[in-house]
Amino acid sequence: MEIKIQSIHFDATEKLQALIEKKVAKLEKTYEDIQKVEVQLKVVKPAAALNKETSLTVTGPGLSLYAEKTCDTFEEGIDQTVDSMKVQLAKFKEKTRNR
């Protein structure tokens, strides 16, 4: 599984990148055929609260899922988008299993 991290309008720390890779790797437990995961981190309005936008795109054979959350911190955003993606992957897996 390939993990691509993009940080827009700021530089992501190594600690943040390590956290992302650790959390995203857990998605493979839910669905094994993930080929690529793209993580986009974006600071929307620098002065406002809830200004960290995190989006996650997961692609695989016959699979393209997207989740996006806006939070106070990127760590919180990663947690929420990964949780959301786990739900989507579980639903997708259930659908394909029934065919």
C-alpha positions as CSV (number, residue, x, y, z in Angstrom):
1,M,0.0,0.0,0.0
2,E,1.4,3.4,-1.0
3,I,0.8,6.3,1.3
4,K,1.0,9.9,-0.1
5,I,0.9,12.8,2.3
6,Q,0.3,16.4,1.0
7,S,0.5,19.3,3.4
8,I,-0.9,22.5,1.9
9,H,0.1,26.0,3.3
10,F,2.4,24.5,5.9
11,D,5.1,21.8,6.4
12,A,4.1,18.6,8.2
13,T,6.4,17.5,11.0
14,E,8.0,14.0,10.9
15,K,5.9,13.2,14.1
16,L,2.7,14.1,12.2
17,Q,3.7,12.0,9.2
18,A,4.6,9.0,11.4
19,L,1.2,9.3,13.1
20,I,-0.6,9.4,9.7
21,E,1.3,6.4,8.4
22,K,0.6,4.4,11.6
23,K,-3.2,5.2,11.5
24,V,-3.6,4.7,7.8
25,A,-1.8,1.3,7.9
26,K,-4.6,0.1,10.2
27,L,-7.1,0.5,7.3
28,E,-5.6,-2.7,5.7
29,K,-7.0,-4.7,8.6
30,T,-10.5,-3.6,7.4
31,Y,-9.9,-4.0,3.7
32,E,-6.8,-5.8,2.3
33,D,-6.8,-4.7,-1.4
34,I,-6.0,-1.0,-0.8
35,Q,-3.4,0.1,-3.4
36,K,-3.0,3.8,-2.6
37,V,-4.0,6.2,0.1
38,E,-3.7,10.0,-0.4
39,V,-3.8,12.2,2.7
40,Q,-4.3,15.9,2.3
41,L,-3.7,18.3,5.2
42,K,-4.7,21.9,4.7
43,V,-4.8,25.0,7.0
44,V,-7.9,26.9,5.9
45,K,-8.2,30.1,7.9
46,P,-5.0,30.6,10.0
47,A,-6.7,32.7,12.7
48,A,-9.9,30.7,13.2
49,A,-10.7,27.7,15.3
50,L,-11.6,24.5,13.5
51,N,-9.2,25.5,10.7
52,K,-7.4,22.2,10.0
53,E,-8.9,20.3,7.1
54,T,-8.0,16.6,6.7
55,S,-9.0,14.5,3.7
56,L,-8.4,10.9,2.9
57,T,-8.7,9.2,-0.5
58,V,-8.4,5.4,-0.7
59,T,-8.1,3.7,-4.0
60,G,-8.0,0.0,-5.0
61,P,-9.4,-2.4,-7.6
62,G,-12.9,-1.1,-8.2
63,L,-12.7,1.1,-5.2
64,S,-12.4,4.9,-4.7
65,L,-13.5,6.3,-1.4
66,Y,-13.2,9.8,0.1
67,A,-13.5,11.2,3.6
68,E,-13.0,14.7,4.9
69,K,-13.1,16.3,8.3
70,T,-12.4,19.8,9.7
71,C,-11.0,19.9,13.3
72,D,-8.9,21.9,15.7
73,T,-5.8,19.7,15.2
74,F,-4.5,17.5,12.5
75,E,-4.2,14.6,14.9
76,E,-7.9,14.8,15.7
77,G,-8.7,15.1,12.0
78,I,-6.7,12.0,11.1
79,D,-8.4,10.0,13.8
80,Q,-11.9,11.0,12.6
81,T,-11.2,10.5,8.9
82,V,-9.6,7.1,9.5
83,D,-12.6,6.1,11.5
84,S,-14.9,7.3,8.8
85,M,-12.9,5.5,6.2
86,K,-13.1,2.2,8.2
87,V,-16.9,2.4,8.1
88,Q,-16.9,3.1,4.4
89,L,-14.5,0.2,3.7
90,A,-16.5,-2.2,5.9
91,K,-19.7,-1.3,3.9
92,F,-17.8,-1.7,0.6
93,K,-16.4,-5.1,1.7
94,E,-19.9,-6.2,2.7
95,K,-21.3,-5.2,-0.6
96,T,-18.7,-7.0,-2.6
97,R,-19.0,-10.1,-0.4
98,N,-22.7,-10.4,-1.2
99,R,-22.1,-10.5,-5.0
